[in-house]
Amino acid sequence: MLTEPGCRQRRANLWARLPESITACIVADPRHVSYLTNFRVQPLCFSRGERAILLLERDGGPNSHGAGTATLAADNFTAKSADGEAICDSFLETSWYDHAHSVVNRDHATFAALAKKGSIGGKTLLEAEWCPAMVGEICRDSLQTDAELHFDSHILGEGATLGSLLRDLRRQKMPDEIECLNIAMKAGDAGHARAFEVIRPGVTDLDVYNAVAVACNESAGRPGIVYGDFRKNNASRPKAGGLPVGERLEEGDLYTLDYSYVVHGYRSDFTNTYAVGEPTADQQRLHDSCVAAMTAGEGVLKAGAKAADVYHACSGVLVDAGFGKLSHHAGHGLGMGHPEPPIEVPESNDVLRENDVVTLEPGSYQDGIGGVRVEHNYRITADGYERLSNHRIALKP
């Protein structure tokens, strides 16, 4: 889970990027609330989809070290559905359900909790993408912000919002975020190891999904979310994606296992393609070319590298092998979202930063052969990378 030092540093980083004229912020995207306070609703519970609202105030006293003050507001059932301890200075609750009375509109209960804060004064920046109009009304009527409410870009710069600033800050992962990612990576490794034992003619794609999910949860020691591509392909249908549909695997098929495991709000996302039975010589050559393309991409990875150059390094290997250019991204950023910047595509203007977490996932899909995709996950360093995923990439065990 995210740590108190990490959450406080992320809040300090946010305040350092905001103009001094901003004295308060209201954050409503559940990912950003989690990023700054470790509060998230456990996604496998009955309160899934509900949220807390976060009020940040710049003035936190001399001991806040620039992190200010953080106040969370939520209804009583959302508050007790947290996946971990909230790291904040105060938590405001209001009753939504008490086992005695009818329930009210649950969003209204959350906003009423926020109104308990009282006056905050000064100039308040709202996360425009996620704050509903009713939050603005509460700010004016209950929090007495002197009508100094701002949703849009003229404070932060053209096209900028509080939400876009937080997304930019999220790119460079801190140690507690890397630890969450490592749990997801190890779980993903376990799922791929299990796949080698399960994939064979006669099983279904759903059989593979179920076996992978069990292995991931056992590794993580808790239930997590498993999603991605669990589909077979073959010479006549070289590309298929999405969740399993109950298809039975047959000799000569290839099985693309490209999935994420999500825990504490952070995810792994890496791939192997498996031969069902014995691979053909062409399938092996296609696989070897994709691995070589990934190795070429690794040679570009470091802080300051252009994401477009990563794409061209991977794609060039496939072109030289006679399989044509890479038809999708060579990889992407990874963390609370999927995908996140930087995006490794031919016209990307993204530049890799130290502590970005990215994927490399070259693939090629050939009529008459089938489709292959491979993928690893990496933390970008000043002079290269640290590979975070450690599954075996091979067509056969």
N, C-alpha and C positions, 0 to 999 in steps of 0.2 A: 504494500500500500504506500501511498505518498506520505512523506514525513512532515513533521512540523517545521523543521528548518527549511525543507524544500518549498513548502507552501508559502512560508513567510518571505523567502527570497524571491519567489515568483511574483508575489504581490509588490515587493519592493522594485522588481524589474519593471513592472507595469507602471508604477508611479514615476519611475525615472524617465519613462518614455512619454508621459503626459505633460501638457503645459501646466505651469504652476497655478494658473488661473482655475484649473479644475480642482475642486475640493472634495467631490464625492462621485462615485460611479455606481450604477446599478447593473449587475450582470445577471443574465437570465438563461443563456445557453447552458444546458446541464453539463456539457463537457467542460465549459469554462469555469462553472461553479466547482466542479471536481478538481480541475487543474489548480485552482487557487485555494481550495479548502479541504480536499480529500472527501467532500460529501458527494456521494452519488447514490441513487436508489438502486438497490440490488436488482439487476435486470431479470432475475428468475423469481420474482415475487409478485403478489397481486397489486402492488403499487407501481409496477413497471409503467413508464410513460409519464409519471408525475415528476414534479421538480420542486426545488427550493429556489428562492430568489436571494441573491447576494448583494448586500449593500457594503461598499468599500468607502471608507473616509480617510482622507490623507493624514489628518492629525491623529496620530496614535501615541503621542507622548515620546519622551526621550528614549524609552526602552524598546520602541517598536523597530528601530534600525531601518527606518524608511518604509516599513511594511504597512503602516497605518493601522486602521481598525477594521475588522471584518465582522459583519452581522448577517447571519442566515435567517431566513423567514420561510416557514412551511406549515402545512396543516399537520395535525398530530399524528396521523397514520404515515404520512410521508417521512416525518422526522424519525419514526422508529423503524423505517424500512431501509435505513442507511446501510451500505455495504462498507462498514468501517467507521472509525471515529471521525467526526467532523472537527477540523482544525480551524477554529474561529474564536472570536472574543466574546460573542453572545449568540444565542439561538432563540428566536422568537417563534412561538407556536400559537396556533388558534385551533379550536375544536372543529373538526369536520364530522367525525363520527364518534359517538360516545356509548353505543350499544343501548341507548335509551330513546333517542330522538331521531327523526328523519334527518337525512343528510342535506346539506346545502350544496350549492355549486362549489366544487372543490377548488377551482381557480380562485373564486371569491374568498374562500377561506385562507388561501395562501396570501392573497393581497391584503387581507385584513391583518394577517400576522405582520406583514411589512409595515403597515400603518401604525403598529404599536411602538415603532421606534421613536416617534415624536419628531421634533424639529431637527433638521440637519443643516439647513442654511447653505449659503454659498452657491457655487455653480456646479450642477450635477450633470454628468454625462451618462446617457442611457445606451445600452446595447441595442441598437436600432433593429437588428435582425431578429431579435427574440423578445423584446419588451413590448407587450400589448399596450394599447392606448390607455387602458385602465390603470396601468402602473404610473403613467404620466399624471393621470388625475389624482392618484393617491399622493404622488410627490408634491403636487401643488396644494392639495387640500389638507393632507395630514402631516406631511413632512416639512411643509413650509419652506420651500426652497427659493422663495422670492421669484418664482416663475423663471428661474435661470436654468431651464431644461434644454438639453441639446442632444439631438439624435444624429445629426448628420456631420458633414465633412468639413465645414468651414473652420472648425477649431483645430482639427488634426491635420488638415491638408486636403487637397482635392481628391475625392474618391475614397478617403479614409474614414473608417468608423472604429468604434471601440472593439467591435467584433473582429474586424480585419486586423487590428493591432494585436489582439490576443492570439489570433491564428498565426501571425508572424512570430510571436514570442514562443509559441508551442513548437516551432521547428527545432530549436536547439535544446535537446533533452538534458535534464539534470540527473544526477546520480540516482535519486529515488525513482525517477521515471525509467531509467535504464534497468533498475532492479525489477520493476514490474514487467518490462519487456522481456527480461531474461527468464522470468517464470513462464511467460507465454511461449518463448522460444523453446525451452526445455520440454514443455508439453507438446509443442508441434513436432519436435524431434521424436518424442515417444510415439506419436501417432503415425509418423512415417515409418518408423521401425516396425510397428505392428502391421502396416500395410504390406510389407514384404512377406509376412507370414500368412496373410489372408487372400491376397489377389491370386486367383487361379481360374481356369475355366470352370464354369458352372455356378460361381457365386454371383450375386447381384451387386449393383453399385450401392444399394442401400445396406447390404451386408458390410461392405467396406466402410461406409460412413459410420455405422454403429460401432464397429470395432475400433476405428480411429477415435471416435468421441470418448469411448471408455478409456482408452490408453491415455488420452490427453487429460481427462479428469483425474485419473489415478496419479499421473505425474504431478499435476498441480495440487492435489490433495483437496480439491473443492470442485463444485460444478462450474463450468465455464460455457461460453458460447462457441460453437463450431459452425462455420459457414464457408462457402467457397465452391469450387468446381470439383465434383465427384462423378465424372462422366467418362465413359469409354469413347474411343474413336477408332477408326480403321481406314483402310485404303479407299473405301467408297464414301466415307464421311470423316474427313481428316480433322474436323474441329467440332467439339461439343462442350458446353459449359453449363454451370448451374448445379443446383442440388440434385441428389439422386432421384431417379424416376422409376426404379425397379427393373431396369434392364439387366439381362443376364450377360455375363462376360463370356466371350468365346475365344478359342484358340486363334491367334493372329491379331487380336485386338491390342490396342494400347490404352492405358488407363491414366488420365491426367488427374493427379491429386494436388490441387492448388487450393490450399485452405488457410484460414485464419483461426487462431484460438485467442479468445478475448478474456482477460482477467484483470480486475481492478481498472477497467476502462481502457487498457492498452492491449495491443494485438500483435501477434506474429503473423507472417504471411509468406510462406515459402512452398516450393513446388518440387515434385519429382514426377516423371512419367515412367510408368511400369509396363513392361511387356506381359501380356497374358499368354502364357506358354513361352515358346522360344521365339525371340525376335528374328526378323529377317535381316539379311545383310544391309539392305537399304534403311531399315529402321535403325539399326545400330549406327550407320553412317550419319543419319539425321541427328540422332542423339549426340554423337560425338561432336558434331558441328555446333550444336546448341551449347554444349559444355565449353567448347573453345570460344564461342562468342561471349559467354559469361566471363571467362578468364580475361578476354580482351577488355571487357568493361571494367573489371577489377583494376586493370592497369591504369585507368584514368581516374579512379576514385580518390579524391583528396579535397580538402578545403580549398576553395578558389577555382575548382574545375567547373567548366560549363556543362550543364546537364545535357545539352545538345551533343557535346563531344562524347559523352558516355553512350548515347544512342548510336552515333556513327561508328564508334569502335565495335559495338556489338553487331550492328547491321552489316558492317563491312565483311566480317568473317562469314556470315551466311551468304552474302553475295558471292564471295570468292569460292565458296563451296558449291555454288550452282543452285542454291535454294531461293534466291531472290532476297530482296531487302526485308528487314524486320517489319512486319505489318502492324505492330502495335507498339506501345511504349517499351523501352528497354528496362524500365523500372520506375519507381516513384517513392516519395516520402511515406513514412509510416509512423503511427502513434495512436492518438485518440481517434483519428479519422482514417479513411481508406478509400482512395489514395489521398495523400497530402502533398503539398510542394516539398521538395522540388520534383518536377515531372520530367522524365528523361525521354523526350521526343525530339524530332528533327528541328522544329522551329521554337523550341523552348528558350526563354530568356532567363531561366533560373540558373543560379550559381550555387554550388554546394558550399555549405557552411560547416564548420567544426561542430560536432554533436548533432548534426542531422542524422536521422536514422532512415536508411533507404533500402530499396530492393534492387536487385538485378534479376530480370526474368525474360531472357531471350527465348523465343519460340518460333517454330516453323511448321506449317501445316500443308502437306503435299498430297495431292490426289495420287492414288496408286501406292502410297506408302503409309500415310497416317500423320498424326500430329504429335509433336514433342515440345514440351516447355519445361525449363528448369529454372530454379530460383533460390537465391540466398538473401539474407538480410544483413546489413552492415551499419555500424556506427562510423561516421566520417571523422577522421582525425586531421591534424594539421598537415601531416605528410603521407596520409594514406587512409587506412580503414582498419577497424576491428570487426571481424565477422562474428555475428551473433547467433546465427543458425548453424547447426552441426549435423544435420541429417545426411544420410548417404544418398548420393545422386548416382543412380545406375538403373538400367532397365531390368536387371535381375539381381537377386541377392548375391 
